[in-house]
Amino acid sequence: MYEKHLREYTLVGATAVMEGVICQDFVDFYGGSFEIISVIENGKYYHFQNPDERMSAAKEFLKKVDAGEVDLEKNYAEFAGLVDEYMDFLAQDESKYTLQTVVKVFDYYKRLMNVALSALDPIDVIDTLPETKRDGFKKWAEKTRKKEEPIYKTGEMVFMPRYLSWLTKTHLKNYAVDEVWYLVYTELVDFIKSGKPLPSPEALRQRKSLFYVRQHPVSQMECLAGDDAQIEIKNKKLFPSPDDYKDIKQVIGTSAFAGIARGPARLVTKLADMDKFQDGDVLISTMTEPSYLPIMKNASAFVTDEGGVLCHAAIIARE
């Protein structure tokens, strides 16, 4: 069974991020990996993961921690320095962009993913560690989680749209920005490094309607469009029908910060929805991210579909 996550990401950038989870460097560091599926449907980007596979890989990492095979503090120090370097690189003025700029960003994605994911999933299976080691790991995971929070959201929601706009103005003048969003990262990298032709604008427009990408196992990618994509999506039951939820009367989750709150439920799934938010509303979202802070400060509570005790919403609730 897959979990479905809606994101305001580009397909080209998201597939580069996901490569960081299936590449050999990640497997060697983390101890395992898991299947990742990306789907474009009517211009919206979704990614799907099997939570059992994710937790299984997270347990393998904690086994390495318990065995003393991972120097957490050394990894944090290197990671924190790399995050600062990466954020400075993203902040550069558009006038300094070259074709290679995005290749450098994709390289940062891969180098940052090892430690970034290590601070996210393993905390949900912390019982894998002996009790005497749990508090130390929790403290490491929390500071690492705070440091990594803006990495992919800044890259995907700020840098990538800006870079792709620059790219279509300077090098791909026959393409619209909302067409190049639907490249996969290997196509863009091959174009930049070796001049390999990109899919046509028409092909990219067709992807906007329906496109399926499966990344797994190590550095392998399967892409399907049209009827082939529809068949695979149906076979994997990625988009359940409304009938699958008709008997649900209650949703139960885990409290990241205890309390009782009441207010109108306000669904916010994208930045444009923030304009509808009123003071005292209960923020309902797939997950929160730093740009949501203005409305989070005035919310009576947060309810998210994703995340654990160290997700963005949980950290903000406690702070």
Long-range contacts (C-beta under 8 A, 24 or more apart in sequence): 1-50, 1-51, 1-237, 2-37, 2-48, 2-49, 2-50, 2-236, 2-237, 2-238, 3-48, 3-49, 3-50, 3-51, 3-306, 4-46, 4-48, 4-238, 4-239, 5-46, 5-47, 5-48, 5-49, 5-286, 5-287, 5-305, 5-306, 6-44, 6-45, 6-46, 6-269, 6-286, 7-45, 7-46, 7-47, 7-156, 8-45, 8-156, 8-157, 8-270, 8-271, 9-45, 9-156, 9-157, 9-160, 10-45, 10-156, 10-160, 10-161, 10-164, 10-181, 10-182, 11-38, 11-40, 11-45, 11-181, 11-182, 11-183, 11-184, 11-207, 11-211, 11-213, 12-160, 12-164, 12-180, 12-181, 12-182, 12-183, 12-184, 12-185, 12-187, 12-188, 13-155, 13-156, 13-160, 13-185, 14-38, 14-45, 14-47, 14-156, 15-184, 15-185, 15-186, 15-213, 15-215, 15-221, 16-105, 16-106, 16-109, 16-110, 16-185, 17-109, 17-113, 17-152, 17-155, 17-156, 18-47, 18-215, 19-106, 19-109, 19-110, 19-185, 19-215, 19-219, 20-109, 20-110, 20-112, 20-113, 20-114, 21-113, 21-117, 21-215, 22-215, 22-216, 22-217, 22-218, 22-219, 22-220, 23-110, 23-218, 23-219, 24-218, 24-219, 25-110, 25-114, 26-110, 26-113, 26-114, 26-117, 27-218, 29-114, 29-118, 30-57, 30-60, 30-61, 30-114, 30-117, 30-118, 31-57, 31-60, 31-61, 31-63, 31-64, 32-56, 32-57, 32-60, 32-61, 33-57, 33-216, 33-217, 33-218, 34-216, 35-214, 35-215, 35-216, 36-214, 36-215, 36-216, 37-212, 37-213, 37-214, 37-215, 37-236, 37-238, 38-212, 38-213, 38-215, 39-210, 39-211, 39-212, 39-213, 39-229, 39-233, 39-238, 40-182, 40-207, 40-208, 40-209, 40-210, 40-211, 41-209, 41-210, 41-239, 42-208, 42-209, 42-210, 43-178, 43-208, 46-238, 48-236, 48-238, 54-121, 55-121, 55-124, 55-125, 57-121, 58-121, 58-122, 58-124, 58-125, 58-128, 59-122, 59-125, 59-128, 61-118, 61-121, 61-122, 62-122, 62-125, 62-126, 62-128, 62-129, 62-137, 63-128, 65-122, 65-129, 65-133, 65-137, 66-128, 66-129, 66-130, 66-133, 70-118, 72-137, 72-140, 73-140, 75-114, 75-115, 75-118, 76-115, 76-140, 76-143, 76-144, 76-147, 78-115, 79-112, 79-115, 79-116, 79-144, 79-147, 79-148, 80-147, 82-108, 82-111, 82-112, 83-112, 83-147, 83-148, 83-151, 86-112, 86-151, 87-150, 87-154, 90-154, 90-155, 90-158, 90-159, 94-162, 94-166, 97-163, 97-166, 97-170, 99-167, 99-171, 99-192, 100-192, 101-163, 102-160, 102-163, 102-167, 102-188, 102-192, 103-189, 103-192, 103-193, 105-155, 105-159, 105-160, 105-163, 106-185, 106-189, 108-155, 109-152, 109-155, 112-148, 112-151, 115-144, 115-148, 116-144, 116-148, 116-151, 116-152, 118-144, 119-144, 119-145, 119-148, 119-310, 120-145, 120-308, 120-310, 123-308, 123-309, 123-310, 124-308, 124-309, 141-310, 142-310, 142-315, 145-310, 145-315, 146-315, 149-289, 149-290, 149-312, 149-315, 150-290, 153-289, 153-290, 153-291, 157-271, 157-289, 157-291, 172-198, 174-201, 175-201, 175-204, 176-201, 178-208, 179-204, 179-205, 179-208, 180-204, 182-207, 182-208, 182-211, 184-213, 184-221, 184-223, 186-221, 253-303, 254-308, 254-309, 256-307, 256-308, 256-309, 256-311, 256-313, 256-314, 256-317, 256-318, 257-314, 257-317, 257-318, 259-301, 261-300, 261-301, 262-300, 263-299, 263-300, 263-301, 265-303, 268-292, 268-295, 285-313, 287-311, 287-312, 287-313, 288-312, 288-313, 288-316
